[in-house]
Amino acid sequence: MSAETGTGGTGGTGTGGTGTGTATGTDAGAGAGPGAVEAAGSAAPAWRGGFGRLWAAAVLSRFGDALRGAALPLLAVRLTDDPFLVSLVTACGFLPWLLFGLLGGAVADRVDQRRAMWSVDVLRGALMAAFALAVALGLATIALLIALAFALTTLQTLFDNAATALLPSVVPGSALSSANARLMTGQQIAGSFLAAPLVPAALALGAAAPYAADAATYLAAAALIASLRVTAPERKPRSPGRTLRRDIAEGIRVLWRDRVLRSLCLSNALSSVGMGALIATLVLHVTGWLGAGEAGYAAVLTAYGAGSVLGGLVAGRVTRRAGQARALFLGLVLQTGCLVVLGSVRGLPAALAALGVFGVIGMVWNVTEVTMTQQRSPAGMLGRVSAASRTLSTGSAPLGAVLGGAAAAAWGLNTPALLTAALFALGALALIPALRVPDREGRPPAAA
């Protein structure tokens, strides 16, 4: 799925990094320093030292979040049978991004990102430990679930933006693409293939067990991140009286003036609307329109997860051969085709194949988009630039969910997939301006 709106442990859509070059115009980005690409091609990051610990923190945290994410809806429906209250738990997982996402990016650019990350993880670990205790004592309520979802995502707005501003301080610029791929692939495996099968076993130990495990992974991740020894990115001296509002506005301007970043943001927002529509109705599509039941739904999720892992393994090779912008453009075209198949071919094998390929391309998109944002953001501004883009895409997903539900009710359970296909096609068109700009790896414009 091309645009992650994700919630999640360490890094959300992948633990990114800080570009440390300087902007030089409309298509400016990070041209020098640790965040820039050092040579054509892509090197592999060394596991020893900082990257290995950052990777372990990301995977551990995603594992715990996956346990919590699978158990929380089950707890919610035991606490209330009111669909509106249950939906509020999900809504509060998005709302803080709209309220605080831009602020989180501005703060992330002002502080020590490593310290911000481990401090946030300690707070999240304490919150989850307290919640696990409440569940164990039978004190959990639906109001407590709603408050927990809001608090965790509020903290995540700072954590994810700080994480996106750290990676180039840990690995050389030539290894950014490979490092992002390894982080995202490890998180996908931990969430989809390690944690998910353990949820029944965790619940058998007690209703509080998944939440206690999530608390433990937060604290372990905090210890790993605190042990990192990184060089703080260069920052321009801040003028006296400079406000957070001005910092936020500067990040938005940089995002809008850079042709590639602007195209990525618009494409991401359009595809996120589509993803909201698809995710909200996929269970109805598979169990209702395809008639494949719960086993079929589990199968398509597994196919998507397996495709995502494969995408992480081949992402670097794809972008080296095709070029970054061209890989994204062609990927969205292929994903549009997958969605047309999903919405028009009434058979489970076709759905499995479509979502498997969709997952491969989605992971290539995520790795490439994060890497390009790291490479093109000016020194000390990656937190704000990524926050502006992430806030727009995350805010688009609930709109898509509403549109998907309305389309399914009005025209049939397969129409959200076709609606998503149309939005992905528009997303591909939004990327066309980026095809005329050279890659940061020195590749000529794709349009040439």
Backbone torsions as a table, in degrees:
resi	resn	phi	psi	omega
1	MET	NA	123.3	-159.6
2	SER	-67.9	-31.4	-176.5
3	ALA	-121.6	110.5	176.9
4	GLU	-77.0	127.9	172.4
5	THR	-101.2	8.8	-158.3
6	GLY	-43.8	155.8	168.3
7	THR	-104.4	179.6	171.1
8	GLY	143.4	178.6	-170.1
9	GLY	-70.3	-122.4	-173.5
10	THR	-78.9	105.2	171.7
11	GLY	106.6	-16.3	179.5
12	GLY	61.7	-102.0	179.8
13	THR	-84.7	12.9	-176.9
14	GLY	125.2	135.9	-178.3
15	THR	-75.6	111.6	-172.7
16	GLY	-94.4	-157.2	-174.0
17	GLY	-152.0	177.1	-177.2
18	THR	-99.7	121.6	170.2
19	GLY	-71.3	140.2	-175.9
20	THR	-123.3	21.8	174.7
21	GLY	-91.1	-162.1	-180.0
22	THR	-128.5	141.5	178.0
23	ALA	-75.2	142.6	-178.3
24	THR	-131.1	15.9	178.6
25	GLY	154.6	-163.0	-175.0
26	THR	-57.9	-40.1	-179.5
27	ASP	-106.4	32.8	-174.4
28	ALA	-79.9	159.3	176.4
29	GLY	-165.3	-162.8	-176.8
30	ALA	-78.4	105.3	-175.4
31	GLY	-100.8	-10.2	-177.8
32	ALA	-149.2	169.6	177.8
33	GLY	90.0	-176.2	-174.4
34	PRO	-60.9	-28.2	-177.0
35	GLY	-82.9	-7.3	-177.5
36	ALA	-88.6	159.9	176.7
37	VAL	-74.8	127.7	-174.0
38	GLU	-85.7	-26.2	-178.8
39	ALA	-162.3	162.2	176.5
40	ALA	-61.0	148.1	-179.3
41	GLY	94.5	-171.8	-176.5
42	SER	-142.0	124.9	177.6
43	ALA	-89.5	159.7	176.7
44	ALA	-90.8	135.7	178.4
45	PRO	-70.7	147.0	177.2
46	ALA	-75.6	134.9	-179.8
47	TRP	-72.3	-32.6	-179.7
48	ARG	-68.8	148.5	176.8
49	GLY	85.6	-143.6	-169.5
50	GLY	-64.3	-43.2	-174.4
51	PHE	-64.9	-40.9	179.4
52	GLY	-59.3	-41.0	179.2
53	ARG	-70.7	-38.1	177.6
54	LEU	-65.0	-41.6	177.8
55	TRP	-62.4	-45.3	179.9
56	ALA	-62.0	-40.0	178.4
57	ALA	-63.6	-43.0	-180.0
58	ALA	-62.9	-45.4	-176.5
59	VAL	-69.8	-42.7	178.0
60	LEU	-59.4	-46.5	-177.3
61	SER	-66.3	-40.1	178.2
62	ARG	-65.2	-36.9	177.2
63	PHE	-59.4	-48.1	179.2
64	GLY	-65.1	-39.7	178.9
65	ASP	-64.5	-35.6	178.9
66	ALA	-66.2	-39.5	175.5
67	LEU	-60.7	-47.1	179.9
68	ARG	-64.2	-43.8	-177.3
69	GLY	-62.0	-33.4	178.6
70	ALA	-77.4	-32.5	-175.9
71	ALA	-84.3	-29.5	-173.1
72	LEU	-62.5	-44.9	178.1
73	PRO	-61.1	-35.7	178.0
74	LEU	-64.1	-40.1	177.3
75	LEU	-67.3	-39.2	-178.3
76	ALA	-61.3	-44.2	-177.5
77	VAL	-73.3	-18.3	173.7
78	ARG	-78.8	-27.0	-177.8
79	LEU	-85.2	-26.3	-179.9
80	THR	-153.6	150.9	173.5
81	ASP	-108.2	13.6	178.9
82	ASP	-86.8	111.5	-178.7
83	PRO	-58.8	-33.4	-179.3
84	PHE	-64.5	-43.6	179.9
85	LEU	-66.3	-37.9	177.1
86	VAL	-63.6	-40.6	-179.5
87	SER	-67.1	-27.5	179.0
88	LEU	-64.6	-30.6	177.5
89	VAL	-61.0	-45.0	177.8
90	THR	-67.6	-43.0	-178.7
91	ALA	-59.8	-38.6	-179.2
92	CYS	-73.8	-10.2	171.0
93	GLY	-79.6	-13.3	177.2
94	PHE	-107.4	-35.9	-170.1
95	LEU	-54.3	-44.1	-179.3
96	PRO	-60.1	-27.6	176.5
97	TRP	-64.1	-38.2	178.8
98	LEU	-71.4	-34.1	-177.3
99	LEU	-83.7	-38.8	-169.3
100	PHE	-125.8	0.3	-175.4
101	GLY	-59.0	-47.0	179.9
102	LEU	-66.6	-38.2	178.0
103	LEU	-64.3	-41.4	178.8
104	GLY	-60.4	-38.9	178.0
105	GLY	-65.8	-41.1	179.4
106	ALA	-65.6	-42.0	178.6
107	VAL	-65.4	-40.4	-178.8
108	ALA	-60.9	-31.5	178.8
109	ASP	-79.2	-12.0	-178.3
110	ARG	-97.7	-22.3	-170.0
111	VAL	-110.9	173.2	171.3
112	ASP	-71.6	110.3	-173.6
113	GLN	-61.6	-39.5	-179.7
114	ARG	-61.0	-46.9	-179.9
115	ARG	-64.9	-39.6	178.3
116	ALA	-60.9	-41.1	-177.6
117	MET	-65.8	-48.8	-177.1
118	TRP	-71.2	-30.8	176.9
119	SER	-65.1	-43.4	178.1
120	VAL	-63.3	-41.3	180.0
121	ASP	-65.6	-35.3	175.2
122	VAL	-63.1	-43.9	178.5
123	LEU	-63.5	-42.3	178.9
124	ARG	-65.9	-38.2	176.8
125	GLY	-62.3	-41.5	178.7
126	ALA	-65.2	-41.5	177.8
127	LEU	-61.9	-44.7	-178.6
128	MET	-67.9	-36.3	177.7
129	ALA	-64.5	-41.8	177.8
130	ALA	-65.2	-39.7	178.9
131	PHE	-66.4	-41.2	178.1
132	ALA	-59.5	-39.9	178.0
133	LEU	-64.6	-40.9	178.5
134	ALA	-62.4	-41.4	178.4
135	VAL	-64.7	-44.6	-179.0
136	ALA	-61.9	-33.6	-178.9
137	LEU	-89.2	1.4	-179.7
138	GLY	73.8	24.9	-176.6
139	LEU	-102.1	-0.3	-178.3
140	ALA	-69.4	139.5	175.8
141	THR	-131.2	165.6	178.7
142	ILE	-65.0	-32.3	176.8
143	ALA	-64.2	-38.3	178.2
144	LEU	-66.1	-38.5	177.1
145	LEU	-62.3	-43.2	179.8
146	ILE	-63.6	-44.7	179.2
147	ALA	-64.0	-39.4	179.3
148	LEU	-63.6	-46.0	180.0
149	ALA	-59.6	-42.6	-179.8
150	PHE	-65.5	-44.3	-177.6
151	ALA	-66.1	-44.0	-178.6
152	LEU	-63.2	-42.4	-178.9
153	THR	-72.5	-33.1	175.1
154	THR	-60.0	-45.8	176.5
155	LEU	-64.6	-34.0	-178.5
156	GLN	-66.1	-29.3	179.5
157	THR	-61.7	-34.6	175.0
158	LEU	-78.4	-44.1	-176.1
159	PHE	-61.1	-50.1	-175.2
160	ASP	-64.8	-39.5	179.2
161	ASN	-70.3	-35.5	175.0
162	ALA	-67.9	-38.9	179.4
163	ALA	-64.5	-38.8	178.2
164	THR	-66.2	-18.2	-178.1
165	ALA	-102.9	17.1	-174.3
166	LEU	-115.3	-34.6	-166.2
167	LEU	-57.3	-43.8	179.5
168	PRO	-64.5	-11.4	172.4
169	SER	-82.9	-9.5	-176.3
170	VAL	-107.9	-35.6	-178.9
171	VAL	-125.8	155.5	176.9
172	PRO	-67.0	157.8	-177.5
173	GLY	-57.6	-35.2	-178.8
174	SER	-68.2	-14.6	-178.1
175	ALA	-103.7	5.9	-175.8
176	LEU	-59.7	-48.3	-177.3
177	SER	-61.4	-45.8	179.7
178	SER	-65.1	-39.6	179.7
179	ALA	-65.6	-43.9	177.1
180	ASN	-60.5	-42.0	-179.8
181	ALA	-62.6	-42.5	-178.9
182	ARG	-68.2	-38.7	176.9
183	LEU	-62.7	-50.1	-176.4
184	MET	-67.7	-38.7	179.3
185	THR	-66.0	-42.8	177.9
186	GLY	-61.7	-40.3	178.1
187	GLN	-66.0	-39.7	179.5
188	GLN	-63.7	-43.6	179.1
189	ILE	-64.3	-44.3	-178.5
190	ALA	-62.6	-41.2	-176.6
191	GLY	-78.1	-42.6	-171.8
192	SER	-90.0	-33.6	-170.3
193	PHE	-115.5	-15.2	177.3
194	LEU	-105.5	-49.9	-176.0
195	ALA	-74.6	-44.9	-174.4
196	ALA	-54.6	-47.1	179.4
197	PRO	-66.4	-18.9	-176.9
198	LEU	-89.6	-7.2	-177.6
199	VAL	-59.3	-47.7	178.1
200	PRO	-58.8	-40.1	179.0
201	ALA	-65.5	-40.0	179.1
202	ALA	-63.9	-43.3	179.5
203	LEU	-66.5	-29.8	178.0
204	ALA	-65.6	-26.1	177.1
205	LEU	-77.2	-14.6	-179.2
206	GLY	142.5	152.2	-177.2
207	ALA	-62.1	-25.6	-177.2
208	ALA	-86.7	-11.0	-171.4
209	ALA	-59.3	-45.5	179.9
210	PRO	-60.5	-35.1	-177.5
211	TYR	-76.5	-35.6	175.0
212	ALA	-65.0	-39.6	177.8
213	ALA	-64.4	-39.2	178.5
214	ASP	-63.9	-40.9	177.3
215	ALA	-60.7	-42.4	-179.3
216	ALA	-64.6	-39.2	-179.4
217	THR	-69.6	-34.8	175.1
218	TYR	-60.6	-45.9	-177.5
219	LEU	-68.4	-38.3	177.1
220	ALA	-64.9	-41.2	178.0
221	ALA	-63.8	-39.5	178.6
222	ALA	-60.7	-41.9	179.4
223	ALA	-64.4	-40.8	179.3
224	LEU	-65.0	-43.8	-178.8
225	ILE	-67.8	-38.4	179.6
226	ALA	-63.6	-25.2	-178.3
227	SER	-82.3	-7.0	180.0
228	LEU	-67.2	143.8	173.7
229	ARG	-119.9	102.5	-175.2
230	VAL	-127.3	157.2	175.7
231	THR	-89.0	126.0	-179.3
232	ALA	-62.6	139.5	178.7
233	PRO	-64.9	151.4	178.0
234	GLU	-67.2	140.6	177.0
235	ARG	-131.6	141.3	174.5
236	LYS	-67.4	144.0	177.0
237	PRO	-56.5	135.2	-178.0
238	ARG	-89.1	129.9	-178.6
239	SER	-69.2	149.2	179.9
240	PRO	-58.9	139.6	177.9
241	GLY	77.3	8.4	-179.5
242	ARG	-67.9	131.1	-174.8
243	THR	-101.2	161.1	175.3
244	LEU	-63.0	-35.0	178.9
245	ARG	-61.2	-41.1	179.0
246	ARG	-67.8	-39.2	176.9
247	ASP	-60.8	-43.5	179.4
248	ILE	-62.3	-45.3	-179.9
249	ALA	-61.8	-36.6	179.0
250	GLU	-65.0	-41.5	177.9
251	GLY	-62.9	-41.4	178.6
252	ILE	-64.1	-40.6	179.4
253	ARG	-63.0	-43.5	179.3
254	VAL	-61.8	-43.3	178.8
255	LEU	-60.4	-42.9	-174.7
256	TRP	-75.0	-34.3	-175.5
257	ARG	-79.2	-23.3	178.2
258	ASP	-82.9	118.5	-173.8
259	ARG	-58.1	-41.8	-177.5
260	VAL	-70.6	-48.4	-179.8
261	LEU	-62.2	-38.7	177.7
262	ARG	-63.5	-43.5	178.8
263	SER	-64.2	-42.1	177.8
264	LEU	-60.8	-43.5	-178.0
265	CYS	-63.6	-47.4	-179.7
266	LEU	-63.9	-42.5	179.0
267	SER	-63.9	-41.7	179.7
268	ASN	-63.3	-41.2	-179.6
269	ALA	-64.2	-44.3	179.3
270	LEU	-63.2	-45.7	-178.8
271	SER	-70.1	-27.5	177.1
272	SER	-69.0	-36.2	172.8
273	VAL	-59.2	-45.1	178.5
274	GLY	-62.9	-42.3	-179.7
275	MET	-64.4	-36.8	175.8
276	GLY	-60.1	-42.8	178.7
277	ALA	-65.1	-41.6	-176.9
278	LEU	-70.6	-47.7	-177.0
279	ILE	-63.3	-39.3	-176.9
280	ALA	-66.1	-25.1	-173.3
281	THR	-119.7	2.4	-174.7
282	LEU	-61.9	-39.1	-179.8
283	VAL	-63.3	-37.1	176.8
284	LEU	-69.7	-38.7	178.5
285	HIS	-59.4	-46.7	-174.3
286	VAL	-77.5	-46.6	-176.3
287	THR	-78.3	-31.1	-177.7
288	GLY	-94.8	-65.0	-174.8
289	TRP	-67.3	-42.5	177.3
290	LEU	-82.7	-21.2	-178.2
291	GLY	65.2	32.4	-174.9
292	ALA	-94.9	-5.9	176.4
293	GLY	70.6	-173.8	-178.4
294	GLU	-65.6	-35.1	178.6
295	ALA	-63.6	-38.7	177.7
296	GLY	-66.4	-38.1	178.4
297	TYR	-64.2	-44.0	177.2
298	ALA	-61.9	-36.1	-178.8
299	ALA	-66.9	-41.2	-178.8
300	VAL	-70.1	-34.2	176.1
301	LEU	-65.9	-38.7	177.6
302	THR	-65.6	-40.8	178.5
303	ALA	-62.3	-42.1	177.6
304	TYR	-64.4	-43.8	179.6
305	GLY	-62.3	-42.7	178.9
306	ALA	-64.7	-39.8	177.1
307	GLY	-62.5	-38.8	179.9
308	SER	-63.7	-41.2	178.3
309	VAL	-62.8	-45.1	178.1
310	LEU	-61.4	-39.8	178.5
311	GLY	-60.7	-38.4	177.3
312	GLY	-64.7	-32.0	-179.5
313	LEU	-74.0	-28.9	-174.5
314	VAL	-107.9	-1.5	-172.8
315	ALA	-57.6	-47.6	-178.4
316	GLY	-62.2	-41.2	-179.7
317	ARG	-64.7	-40.5	-179.2
318	VAL	-63.4	-47.2	-176.7
319	THR	-71.1	-30.5	177.2
320	ARG	-67.0	-35.6	-178.0
321	ARG	-81.6	-40.9	-173.2
322	ALA	-96.5	-22.1	-169.7
323	GLY	92.8	151.2	-172.8
324	GLN	-64.5	-57.0	-176.1
325	ALA	-64.9	-39.8	179.6
326	ARG	-65.7	-39.3	178.0
327	ALA	-60.8	-41.1	178.6
328	LEU	-66.6	-44.0	-179.0
329	PHE	-62.5	-51.9	179.7
330	LEU	-63.1	-34.4	177.7
331	GLY	-62.6	-43.6	178.3
332	LEU	-65.4	-35.5	176.3
333	VAL	-63.0	-44.7	179.1
334	LEU	-66.1	-39.8	177.9
335	GLN	-64.2	-36.5	175.3
336	THR	-58.9	-43.9	176.7
337	GLY	-61.6	-41.5	178.0
338	CYS	-60.3	-41.2	-179.4
339	LEU	-68.7	-35.7	176.1
340	VAL	-63.2	-43.3	177.1
341	VAL	-61.4	-45.7	-179.2
342	LEU	-59.6	-38.7	-176.0
343	GLY	-88.0	-7.7	-175.8
344	SER	-123.4	-20.4	-179.8
345	VAL	-101.3	116.5	-172.8
346	ARG	-91.7	75.1	179.1
347	GLY	-160.1	139.8	-178.6
348	LEU	-63.5	-41.3	178.9
349	PRO	-57.9	-40.0	178.5
350	ALA	-65.0	-39.9	178.7
351	ALA	-65.0	-40.4	178.8
352	LEU	-62.7	-45.1	-180.0
353	ALA	-65.4	-43.6	-177.8
354	ALA	-63.1	-45.6	-177.7
355	LEU	-75.4	-26.7	174.0
356	GLY	-64.1	-49.0	177.9
357	VAL	-65.3	-38.9	178.6
358	PHE	-58.1	-41.3	179.5
359	GLY	-66.7	-39.8	177.4
360	VAL	-57.3	-51.4	-176.1
361	ILE	-68.2	-36.2	179.5
362	GLY	-60.7	-40.8	178.8
363	MET	-69.5	-38.2	175.6
364	VAL	-59.2	-42.8	177.7
365	TRP	-59.2	-51.1	-175.1
366	ASN	-60.4	-45.5	179.9
367	VAL	-62.2	-46.4	-175.2
368	THR	-69.5	-41.2	-179.5
369	GLU	-62.9	-46.2	179.8
370	VAL	-62.0	-43.5	-179.3
371	THR	-62.8	-44.5	179.8
372	MET	-63.8	-38.9	178.1
373	THR	-64.9	-40.4	177.1
374	GLN	-62.3	-41.0	-175.7
375	GLN	-72.8	-31.2	-170.8
376	ARG	-99.5	-12.6	-177.2
377	SER	-78.2	137.6	179.7
378	PRO	-64.5	165.2	-178.7
379	ALA	-57.4	130.9	175.6
380	GLY	70.5	13.3	-177.2
381	MET	-123.2	2.4	-174.2
382	LEU	-63.9	-35.3	177.8
383	GLY	-58.4	-45.6	-178.5
384	ARG	-71.4	-40.1	-179.1
385	VAL	-65.4	-47.7	-179.9
386	SER	-67.2	-33.7	178.3
387	ALA	-64.7	-40.5	179.2
388	ALA	-62.3	-44.1	179.6
389	SER	-68.2	-43.7	-177.2
390	ARG	-66.4	-38.4	-179.8
391	THR	-63.0	-42.0	179.5
392	LEU	-64.9	-45.1	-177.5
393	SER	-69.0	-40.9	179.4
394	THR	-66.2	-39.4	178.1
395	GLY	-68.1	-20.4	179.6
396	SER	-78.6	-26.2	-174.3
397	ALA	-63.0	-45.6	178.1
398	PRO	-60.8	-35.7	176.1
399	LEU	-60.4	-43.5	177.9
400	GLY	-62.4	-38.5	179.1
401	ALA	-60.6	-42.7	178.4
402	VAL	-65.2	-45.5	179.3
403	LEU	-61.9	-40.9	179.6
404	GLY	-63.4	-43.9	178.2
405	GLY	-63.2	-41.3	179.4
406	ALA	-66.2	-41.1	179.5
407	ALA	-65.4	-41.4	179.3
408	ALA	-63.7	-40.3	-179.4
409	ALA	-69.7	-35.6	-174.6
410	ALA	-84.1	-39.6	-169.2
411	TRP	-126.0	-1.3	177.2
412	GLY	122.2	156.7	-172.5
413	LEU	-70.0	-15.5	179.7
414	ASN	-90.1	-11.3	-174.1
415	THR	-68.8	-30.8	176.5
416	PRO	-59.5	-35.0	177.5
417	ALA	-64.6	-39.8	179.0
418	LEU	-71.3	-36.6	174.7
419	LEU	-62.0	-42.0	178.0
420	THR	-63.5	-38.9	177.5
421	ALA	-59.4	-43.1	179.7
422	ALA	-64.2	-40.2	179.8
423	LEU	-68.6	-36.4	176.8
424	PHE	-67.3	-36.0	176.5
425	ALA	-63.9	-40.8	175.5
426	LEU	-64.2	-37.0	176.7
427	GLY	-62.2	-37.8	177.1
428	ALA	-65.0	-41.3	177.6
429	LEU	-62.5	-36.3	179.7
430	ALA	-65.8	-20.8	-179.6
431	LEU	-83.6	-11.2	-174.6
432	ILE	-55.6	-43.1	178.3
433	PRO	-58.1	-30.4	-179.7
434	ALA	-71.0	-20.1	-178.2
435	LEU	-69.1	-18.3	-176.6
436	ARG	-94.7	3.7	-179.0
437	VAL	-108.1	133.4	179.9
438	PRO	-61.2	146.3	173.0
439	ASP	-63.6	157.5	173.9
440	ARG	-67.9	-13.4	177.5
441	GLU	-85.2	8.1	177.2
442	GLY	86.6	6.1	179.9
443	ARG	-73.3	143.5	179.5
444	PRO	-67.7	165.1	179.5
445	PRO	-55.7	139.8	-178.1
446	ALA	-63.5	-32.7	-177.9
447	ALA	-67.8	-19.8	179.3
448	ALA	-75.9	NA	NA
